[in-house]
């Protein structure tokens, strides 16, 4: 299932890794490992952040995607389920509306 993985990097150890020239190599290794469909880096609540679309086949794969960020950056990771327009059409919203209206 496609999931949106948002990562918030605290200032440390990220700043130290930038200063010693290691941050690019670490991020490269993580991206090579998790192979996101899409990857963007941005600001989140005044901190460095990343937004990734990943394919999580089972809940037991969540650590595979999160641990590299936890262990290397002490980052915060959040996962959200993504639906395509086709997925939304299959959701049965009309029936749910009738049942719960």
C-alpha positions in Angstrom: 0.0 0.0 0.0 1.3 3.4 -0.8 2.1 5.6 2.2 3.3 9.1 2.7 6.3 9.1 5.0 7.0 12.5 6.5 10.3 13.0 8.3 11.2 15.8 10.6 15.0 16.2 11.3 16.0 17.8 14.6 18.8 20.4 14.4 21.2 17.9 15.9 22.7 15.6 14.8 21.8 17.0 11.3 23.9 20.2 11.7 26.9 18.3 12.8 26.6 15.9 9.8 26.3 18.8 7.5 29.4 20.4 9.0 31.5 17.2 8.7 30.3 16.5 5.2 28.5 13.2 5.9 24.9 14.2 5.6 24.7 13.7 1.8 26.2 10.3 1.9 23.9 9.1 4.6 20.8 10.5 2.9 21.9 8.8 -0.3 22.3 5.5 1.4 18.9 5.7 2.9 17.2 6.7 -0.3 19.0 3.8 -2.1 17.7 1.4 0.5 14.1 2.5 0.9 13.6 3.4 -2.9 10.9 5.9 -2.5 8.6 6.5 -5.5 9.0 10.2 -4.8 11.3 12.2 -2.5 11.2 15.8 -1.6 13.1 17.8 1.1 11.4 20.8 2.6 10.9 22.8 5.8 8.5 21.4 8.4 7.5 23.5 11.4 10.8 25.5 11.2 12.9 22.4 10.9 14.4 20.4 8.0 12.0 17.8 6.6 11.5 15.2 4.0 8.4 13.9 2.3 8.5 10.4 0.6 6.0 8.2 -1.1 6.8 4.6 -0.2 5.2 1.2 -0.9 4.6 -0.6 2.4 3.4 -4.2 1.8 2.9 -5.2 5.4 2.9 -3.3 8.7 6.1 -5.2 9.7 7.9 -3.2 7.0 7.4 0.2 8.7 10.6 -0.1 10.7 12.5 -0.8 7.4 11.5 2.7 6.3 11.7 4.5 9.6 14.8 3.1 11.4 17.4 4.6 9.0 16.0 8.1 9.9 15.6 7.3 13.6 19.1 5.9 13.9 21.0 8.4 11.8 19.2 11.6 12.5 17.0 11.0 15.6 14.2 12.0 13.3 10.5 11.9 13.8 8.6 9.8 11.2 4.9 9.7 10.4 3.1 7.4 8.0 -0.2 8.2 6.3 -2.1 5.9 3.9 -2.5 7.2 0.4 -5.4 6.6 -2.0 -5.4 7.2 -5.7 -8.6 8.5 -7.3 -9.3 4.9 -8.4 -8.9 3.7 -4.8 -11.3 6.3 -3.6 -13.8 5.2 -6.2 -13.6 1.7 -4.9 -14.2 2.8 -1.3 -18.0 2.5 -1.5 -18.6 6.1 -0.2 -22.2 6.1 -1.5 -23.1 2.9 0.4 -21.3 4.2 3.5 -23.2 7.5 3.2 -26.5 5.7 3.1 -25.6 3.4 6.0 -24.4 6.2 8.3 -26.6 9.2 7.3 
